[in-house]
């Protein structure tokens, strides 16, 4: 799936808050880079960490919420 389509789906998951989505993708990508388990059910060896994080959010594999 194209990045634009994934982004549109992921934005729906965060009530169209693009700043929340960007923050969530950044934090998740950093966690993956530091060894966190990838939640996707396919080979991600050629993907960037941010793309993996975006895919996880779009597929609902992880939830995103405001803290604080």
C-alpha positions as CSV (number, residue, x, y, z in Angstrom):
1,X,0.0,0.0,0.0
2,X,1.3,3.5,-0.8
3,X,2.4,5.8,2.0
4,X,-0.3,8.3,1.2
5,X,-3.0,5.6,1.7
6,X,-1.4,4.4,4.9
7,X,-1.2,7.9,6.2
8,X,-4.9,8.5,5.5
9,X,-5.9,5.3,7.3
10,X,-3.6,6.1,10.2
11,X,-5.0,9.6,10.5
12,X,-8.4,8.1,11.0
13,X,-7.1,6.1,13.9
14,X,-6.0,9.3,15.7
15,X,-9.0,11.4,14.9
16,X,-7.2,13.3,12.1
17,X,-4.7,14.8,14.4
18,X,-1.6,15.0,12.2
19,X,0.7,16.2,15.0
20,X,-0.3,13.3,17.3
21,X,0.3,10.9,14.4
22,X,3.7,12.4,13.7
23,X,4.7,12.1,17.3
24,X,3.4,8.6,17.6
25,X,5.3,7.4,14.5
26,X,8.5,9.1,15.7
27,X,8.3,7.5,19.1
28,X,7.4,4.1,17.8
29,X,10.1,4.2,15.1
30,X,12.7,5.1,17.8
31,X,11.5,2.1,19.9
32,X,11.8,-0.2,16.9
33,X,15.3,1.1,16.2
34,X,16.2,0.3,19.9
35,X,15.0,-3.3,19.6
36,X,11.2,-3.2,20.2
37,X,9.3,-6.1,18.7
38,X,7.7,-5.4,15.4
39,X,4.0,-6.1,15.4
40,X,3.5,-6.7,11.7
41,X,2.8,-10.2,10.3
42,X,5.0,-9.9,7.2
43,X,8.7,-9.4,6.3
44,X,9.8,-5.9,7.1
45,X,13.5,-6.3,6.4
46,X,13.4,-3.7,3.5
47,X,11.3,-1.1,5.3
48,X,12.3,2.0,7.2
49,X,11.4,2.2,10.9
50,X,9.0,5.1,10.4
51,X,7.2,3.1,7.6
52,X,6.8,0.1,9.9
53,X,5.4,2.4,12.7
54,X,3.0,4.0,10.3
55,X,1.8,0.5,9.1
56,X,1.4,-0.7,12.6
57,X,-0.8,2.3,13.5
58,X,-2.9,2.0,10.3
59,X,-3.5,-1.7,10.9
60,X,-4.6,-1.0,14.5
61,X,-1.7,-3.1,15.9
62,X,-1.1,-0.3,18.4
63,X,-3.3,2.4,19.9
64,X,-2.4,6.0,20.0
65,X,-3.7,8.4,22.7
66,X,-3.0,11.7,24.3
67,X,-1.1,11.4,27.6
68,X,-1.0,14.0,30.2
